[in-house]
Every structure is written in C-alpha cells, then in structure tokens.
Amino acid sequence: MPAKSAAQQKAAGAALAAKRGESSPSKLKGASKEMYKSMSERELEEFASTKRKGKPEHVSKAQSSSKSRKNRSGSRARAE
C-alpha cells in the first residue's frame, strides 16, 4: 500500500530507520512513533519507498474518510 501523502512517506522513512537501528526509536514523535510500533519493516519499506512527486504534503482525515465512503458505497454521488 503506497503512502497517500509526502508527510506519511517521511514518517514511514523515520520509523523504518529506527526499526533498522539506524536511529533511536526514542526520538520518534507522532505518526512515525505509531508506525514504528504497529507496522512491520516490510510495510514501512512499502510506505517509505513511495515517490513523493505529485503527492500532497498532507491529507486531511476528512478527505481520506470521504474517499473510503465513496469506495464502499460504489458510487461517487455525495449524500447531502
């Protein structure tokens, strides 16, 4: 699964470095700390290897959850 934003890709890179022992896990904060705890090295590699070109810096929770709802419902129409 590729990263959805540049920030997510960067956080995965930091978590991966800590997982491999290249940096200290105690220096991780926020998303990278959670990724370090909950993801395998292989999963982190997939996120970290995502190209940043064309990715937004951040994806808001509202944007990502509305995309999920569209995918589940099978239609692109919005309920208003």
N, C-alpha and C positions, 0 to 999 in steps of 0.2 A: 504494500500500500504506500503510494508516494505521499510526501508531505503536501499539505494544502496551502502553506504559506512559507515565506522565507524565514519568518520567526520560528516556525515549527521545525524547519530544516536545521536552523542554527542550534536550537535547543537539543535536537537529537544528536548533533555533532558533539556538543559539550558532554552529553550523557554517555555517548559512545567512548569518548576519550577517557572518562572516569571509569567506565566498565572495563576498559583495556589496561587500566593502571597508568595511563599517560598523564592524568591529572588527578587531583584529590576529590573524592566524592563530597567531602565536607564543604567545598567551595561552590557546589551547585546550589541554585535557587530556583524556586517556582516550577515552571514546566519541565525544565531539564532534570530537576531533582525527582519529580514524579515519574518521568520517563525512565530514569535510572533504576528506580525501584520496581517498576511494573513491566518493563519490556526486556526481551532477550537481546543479546548482542546482535543477532541476525536481524531482528525487527528494527533495531536502531540503525543498522547499516542501511536498510532499505530507505528509511526516512532521511538519513543524513546524505545519501547519495543522490537525492532528488536535485535536479537542476533548478536554480533559483530564477533563471530568466523567465519572465512572464508571470511569475508568482507574485501575488500581493504581499506586502510586508506583514500584514496581519489579516486574519479573517475573523470577523466578529462571531460570537456564539449564535446570534440571531440568524446570520447568513448561513452558517453551517447547519443549523437545525431546520431552517426552512427548506434547504436543499434535501435534507433527509426525508422530510414530509412529502416533498414532491416525488421523490423516488419511490416511497412506499405506496403512495396513492396511485401512481401510474399515470397521472395527468399533470399538466403544467398549470391548470387553472387554479387561481387562488380563491379561497373562501373569504368573503368579506362580510 
